[in-house]
């Protein structure tokens, strides 16, 4: 009988502060989704699953007892510092440990939203109009036209994108720029054409060489938000449980015709390859006032939880949650020869 694959799942640090979570720390809902993930992976008889959620012991464990494969499900960064998300795969590479997901280089590329836009433009992919404001340009105002979406260039988890991030005039832009500069000093800022139409997601599992499992397109359902609130996936939707953004936004199968969905899939596959993603990824799009669907972001290390977009997309395809996780593991195994 073949030996079981020793799989080490690396998650965020359960004991460290995390500004992307309710109250700035891990909570009951986080531990519940973590337990569901571990149970799902442990249901496969050929996997010997261990989990590392204490980053204080992570580096020693990887060095002293390397697994056959590391499943890098840490989307929070080393010790939950977002700027250190790339350090975990970098350390795995130094130790020669095969791992799932994006390389450090791919993470650097994807977190820089302006760089992703430039890559997409070079490939002829539709993107929103955008103005880049350096952190040092503290007196600069957007050129317009309005409305615009204002956000930091290099953050994840909607940090810096609150419910007020859509500015409909110069006064609103001045207020929100002041907020971002105060809340995230030293961050460059994007002033982006606001796209008022539906928001979509495309999920891919696999790799260009072996082929992809393409998950059905997802649409963010803002229809239950109270009138007057901007229909965006703001920070409140991720970390403020008493906000209507948290409680009243839903996800559904996208209402796209076959031709439109095919274009989004081709775009996702092209950006997957060009940005150097591996094993899985998620791509966000939104429809503009002119009807064109434009690329918003590339997510090289998307959320793996049962309530994450990737799991919803898998559900649309009839793929059970354990099988979605298994597909990610198998993509990494095929690519690394493990």
C-alpha positions as CSV (number, residue, x, y, z in Angstrom):
1,X,0.0,0.0,0.0
2,X,1.3,3.4,-0.9
3,X,2.3,5.7,2.0
4,X,0.1,8.5,2.9
5,X,1.0,12.0,1.8
6,X,2.2,14.1,4.8
7,X,0.3,17.3,4.3
8,X,1.0,20.3,6.5
9,X,-1.8,23.0,6.3
10,X,-0.4,26.4,7.2
11,X,-3.1,28.9,8.2
12,X,-3.2,32.3,9.8
13,X,-1.9,32.6,13.4
14,X,-4.8,32.0,15.7
15,X,-3.1,33.7,18.6
16,X,-1.9,36.9,16.9
17,X,-3.9,40.1,16.3
18,X,-5.6,40.3,12.9
19,X,-7.0,43.6,11.8
20,X,-9.1,42.0,9.1
21,X,-11.2,40.1,11.6
22,X,-14.0,41.1,14.0
23,X,-12.5,42.8,17.0
24,X,-9.0,42.5,15.5
25,X,-8.6,38.8,16.4
26,X,-9.7,35.3,15.6
27,X,-13.3,34.5,16.7
28,X,-15.7,31.7,17.0
29,X,-16.7,31.8,13.3
30,X,-13.0,31.6,12.3
31,X,-12.4,28.6,14.4
32,X,-15.5,27.0,13.0
33,X,-14.5,27.4,9.4
34,X,-11.0,26.2,10.3
35,X,-12.4,23.1,11.9
36,X,-14.6,22.4,8.8
37,X,-11.5,22.7,6.6
38,X,-9.4,20.3,8.7
39,X,-12.3,17.8,8.9
40,X,-12.8,17.9,5.1
41,X,-9.1,17.3,4.4
42,X,-8.9,14.6,7.1
43,X,-11.7,12.7,5.4
44,X,-9.3,11.5,2.7
45,X,-7.6,8.3,3.7
46,X,-4.4,8.9,1.6
47,X,-3.7,12.2,3.4
48,X,-1.9,12.4,6.7
49,X,-3.1,15.9,7.7
50,X,-1.4,18.2,10.2
51,X,-2.1,21.9,10.8
52,X,0.2,24.7,11.9
53,X,-1.7,27.8,13.1
54,X,1.0,29.0,15.6
55,X,3.5,31.1,13.7
56,X,5.8,31.3,16.6
57,X,6.6,27.6,16.1
58,X,6.1,27.5,12.3
59,X,9.7,28.2,11.1
60,X,11.2,25.6,13.4
61,X,8.7,23.0,12.5
62,X,9.2,23.4,8.8
63,X,13.0,23.2,9.2
64,X,13.0,20.3,11.7
65,X,10.1,18.2,10.3
66,X,9.4,19.1,6.7
67,X,6.2,17.7,5.2
68,X,5.8,16.1,1.8
69,X,3.7,19.1,0.8
70,X,2.7,22.3,2.5
71,X,-0.8,23.5,1.8
72,X,-0.4,27.3,2.1
73,X,-3.7,28.5,3.3
74,X,-2.2,31.5,5.1
75,X,-3.8,34.5,3.5
76,X,-3.2,36.7,6.4
77,X,0.6,36.9,6.3
78,X,3.3,35.6,8.7
79,X,2.0,36.4,12.2
80,X,-1.0,38.0,10.5
81,X,1.0,40.8,9.0
82,X,-0.3,41.3,5.4
83,X,3.0,42.7,4.2
84,X,4.6,39.4,5.2
85,X,2.2,37.1,3.2
86,X,5.0,36.3,0.7
87,X,7.4,35.4,3.5
88,X,5.9,32.0,4.1
89,X,6.3,30.7,0.5
90,X,9.7,32.3,0.4
91,X,10.8,30.3,3.5
92,X,9.3,27.1,2.0
93,X,11.3,27.7,-1.1
94,X,14.5,28.2,0.9
95,X,13.9,24.9,2.6
96,X,13.0,23.1,-0.6
97,X,9.5,22.2,0.6
98,X,6.9,21.8,-2.2
99,X,3.9,24.0,-1.5
100,X,0.5,24.9,-2.9
101,X,-0.4,28.2,-4.4
102,X,1.3,31.3,-5.5
103,X,5.0,32.1,-5.4
104,X,6.4,35.2,-3.6
105,X,6.8,36.9,-7.0
106,X,3.1,36.3,-7.9
107,X,2.0,37.7,-4.5
108,X,4.1,40.8,-5.0
109,X,2.6,41.3,-8.5
110,X,-1.1,40.7,-7.5
111,X,-1.1,42.9,-4.4
112,X,0.0,45.9,-6.5
113,X,-3.4,46.8,-8.0
114,X,-1.9,49.4,-10.4
115,X,0.6,46.9,-11.7
116,X,-2.1,44.3,-12.3
117,X,-4.0,46.9,-14.3
118,X,-0.9,47.7,-16.4
119,X,-0.4,44.0,-17.2
120,X,-4.1,43.7,-18.1
121,X,-3.9,46.8,-20.4
122,X,-0.9,45.3,-22.1
123,X,-2.9,42.2,-22.8
124,X,-5.8,44.1,-24.2
125,X,-8.1,43.3,-21.2
126,X,-10.7,45.9,-20.3
127,X,-10.0,47.7,-17.0
128,X,-11.5,50.7,-15.2
129,X,-10.0,54.2,-15.8
130,X,-7.6,55.0,-13.0
131,X,-5.5,57.7,-11.5
132,X,-2.5,56.9,-9.3
133,X,-1.7,59.2,-6.4
134,X,1.6,58.8,-4.6
135,X,1.6,58.8,-0.8
136,X,3.8,61.9,-0.9
137,X,1.2,63.9,-2.9
138,X,-0.8,64.9,0.1
139,X,-2.4,67.9,-1.5
140,X,-3.4,66.2,-4.8
141,X,-7.0,65.9,-5.8
142,X,-8.5,63.6,-8.4
143,X,-9.0,65.0,-11.9
144,X,-12.4,63.3,-12.2
145,X,-14.9,62.6,-13.7
146,X,-17.1,61.5,-10.9
147,X,-18.2,59.1,-9.3
148,X,-14.9,57.4,-8.4
149,X,-13.9,54.6,-6.1
150,X,-10.9,55.5,-3.8
151,X,-8.7,52.8,-2.3
152,X,-5.2,52.0,-1.2
153,X,-3.0,50.5,-3.9
154,X,-1.5,47.7,-1.9
155,X,-3.9,46.2,0.7
156,X,-6.0,43.0,0.9
157,X,-9.3,42.1,2.5
158,X,-10.9,45.5,1.6
159,X,-8.7,47.3,4.1
160,X,-9.0,51.0,3.4
161,X,-12.2,50.5,1.4
162,X,-15.1,51.4,3.6
163,X,-18.8,52.1,2.7
164,X,-17.8,55.7,2.0
165,X,-15.1,54.8,-0.6
166,X,-17.3,55.9,-3.5
167,X,-16.9,59.7,-4.0
168,X,-19.6,61.3,-6.1
169,X,-18.1,64.8,-6.1
170,X,-14.9,66.7,-5.2
171,X,-15.9,67.3,-1.6
172,X,-16.6,63.5,-1.1
173,X,-13.2,62.7,-2.7
174,X,-11.4,65.2,-0.4
175,X,-13.0,63.6,2.7
176,X,-12.2,60.0,1.7
177,X,-8.6,60.8,0.6
178,X,-8.1,62.5,4.0
179,X,-9.5,59.3,5.7
180,X,-7.1,57.0,3.8
181,X,-4.1,59.2,4.4
182,X,-4.9,59.3,8.1
183,X,-5.8,55.6,8.4
184,X,-3.0,54.2,6.2
185,X,-0.2,56.7,6.2
186,X,2.5,56.0,3.6
187,X,0.2,54.1,1.2
188,X,-0.2,55.1,-2.4
189,X,-3.8,55.6,-3.5
190,X,-5.9,54.7,-6.5
191,X,-8.7,56.8,-7.7
192,X,-10.7,54.4,-10.0
193,X,-13.6,54.8,-12.3
194,X,-16.6,53.7,-10.3
195,X,-18.3,50.8,-12.1
196,X,-22.0,50.8,-11.1
197,X,-23.0,47.4,-12.5
198,X,-23.0,43.9,-11.2
199,X,-19.8,42.4,-9.6
200,X,-18.6,39.0,-10.7
201,X,-16.0,36.4,-9.8
202,X,-14.3,33.6,-11.7
203,X,-12.5,30.8,-9.9
204,X,-9.9,28.5,-11.4
205,X,-8.4,25.3,-9.9
206,X,-5.4,23.7,-11.7
207,X,-2.5,24.9,-13.8
208,X,-2.0,26.0,-17.4
209,X,0.1,22.9,-18.3
210,X,-2.4,20.3,-16.9
211,X,-5.6,22.3,-17.5
212,X,-8.1,24.0,-15.3
213,X,-11.3,23.2,-13.5
214,X,-13.3,26.4,-14.3
215,X,-15.8,27.1,-11.6
216,X,-19.1,28.8,-12.6
217,X,-19.2,32.6,-12.4
218,X,-20.4,34.2,-9.2
219,X,-22.3,37.4,-8.8
220,X,-22.4,39.5,-5.7
221,X,-26.0,40.2,-4.7
222,X,-26.3,43.7,-3.3
223,X,-30.1,43.8,-3.7
224,X,-30.9,43.5,0.0
225,X,-28.7,46.5,1.0
226,X,-30.7,49.4,2.4
227,X,-31.3,52.3,0.0
228,X,-28.5,54.8,-0.1
229,X,-25.6,52.5,0.7
230,X,-23.0,52.1,-2.0
231,X,-23.1,48.5,-3.5
232,X,-19.5,47.5,-2.9
233,X,-17.7,44.8,-1.0
234,X,-16.3,47.2,1.6
235,X,-14.3,46.5,4.8
236,X,-17.6,46.3,6.7
237,X,-18.6,43.3,4.6
238,X,-15.6,41.4,5.9
239,X,-15.1,42.5,9.5
240,X,-18.1,44.4,11.0
241,X,-20.8,41.8,11.8
242,X,-23.4,44.4,12.8
243,X,-23.2,46.2,9.5
244,X,-25.8,45.5,6.8
245,X,-22.8,45.0,4.5
246,X,-21.9,42.0,6.6
247,X,-25.4,40.6,7.1
248,X,-27.3,41.5,3.8
249,X,-24.8,40.9,1.0
250,X,-25.2,37.4,-0.7
251,X,-23.6,35.5,-3.5
252,X,-25.4,33.8,-6.4
253,X,-24.8,32.2,-9.7
254,X,-24.0,35.0,-12.2
255,X,-26.7,35.9,-14.7
256,X,-24.3,36.0,-17.7
257,X,-24.8,34.8,-21.2
258,X,-22.4,32.0,-22.4
259,X,-20.4,34.4,-24.6
260,X,-19.8,36.9,-21.7
261,X,-18.8,34.2,-19.3
262,X,-16.4,32.6,-21.9
263,X,-14.7,36.0,-22.2
264,X,-14.3,36.3,-18.4
265,X,-12.9,32.7,-18.2
266,X,-10.3,33.4,-21.0
267,X,-9.3,36.6,-19.2
268,X,-8.9,34.8,-15.9
269,X,-6.8,32.1,-17.6
270,X,-4.6,34.6,-19.3
271,X,-4.1,36.6,-16.1
272,X,-3.5,33.4,-14.1
273,X,-0.6,32.6,-16.4
274,X,0.8,36.1,-16.8
275,X,0.8,36.8,-13.1
276,X,2.4,33.5,-12.3
277,X,-0.4,32.0,-10.2
278,X,-0.4,28.3,-9.3
279,X,-3.0,25.7,-8.4
280,X,-5.9,28.0,-7.8
281,X,-7.0,31.6,-8.1
282,X,-9.9,34.0,-8.1
283,X,-10.5,36.9,-10.4
284,X,-12.9,39.8,-9.8
285,X,-14.8,41.8,-12.4
286,X,-17.5,44.5,-12.5
287,X,-19.7,45.9,-15.2
288,X,-19.3,49.6,-16.1
289,X,-21.9,52.2,-17.0
290,X,-21.1,51.5,-20.6
291,X,-22.0,47.8,-20.2
292,X,-18.4,46.6,-20.5
293,X,-17.2,44.1,-17.9
294,X,-13.8,45.1,-16.6
295,X,-11.1,43.4,-14.5
296,X,-10.8,44.6,-10.9
297,X,-8.4,42.3,-9.1
298,X,-6.3,39.1,-9.3
299,X,-6.4,37.0,-6.1
300,X,-3.5,34.5,-5.9
301,X,-4.3,33.2,-2.4
302,X,-8.1,33.5,-2.2
303,X,-10.1,32.5,0.9
304,X,-10.6,28.7,1.3
305,X,-13.4,28.8,3.9
306,X,-16.8,27.3,3.4
307,X,-18.3,30.8,3.3
308,X,-15.7,32.1,0.8
309,X,-16.4,33.0,-2.8
310,X,-14.4,30.0,-4.1
311,X,-16.5,27.6,-2.1
312,X,-19.7,29.2,-3.4
313,X,-18.5,28.8,-7.0
314,X,-17.6,25.2,-6.4
315,X,-21.1,24.7,-5.0
316,X,-22.7,26.1,-8.2
317,X,-20.8,23.4,-10.1
318,X,-22.0,20.7,-7.7
319,X,-18.5,20.2,-6.2
320,X,-18.7,19.5,-2.5
321,X,-16.4,21.5,-0.1
322,X,-14.0,18.6,0.6
323,X,-13.7,17.9,-3.1
324,X,-12.9,21.5,-3.8
325,X,-10.0,21.4,-1.2
326,X,-8.9,18.0,-2.6
327,X,-8.8,19.5,-6.1
328,X,-6.4,22.2,-4.9
329,X,-4.2,19.6,-3.2
330,X,-4.2,17.4,-6.3
331,X,-3.3,20.4,-8.5
332,X,-0.3,21.1,-6.3
333,X,0.7,17.4,-6.2
334,X,0.6,17.0,-10.0
335,X,2.7,20.2,-10.4
336,X,5.3,19.2,-7.8
337,X,5.4,15.5,-8.5
338,X,4.2,14.7,-5.0
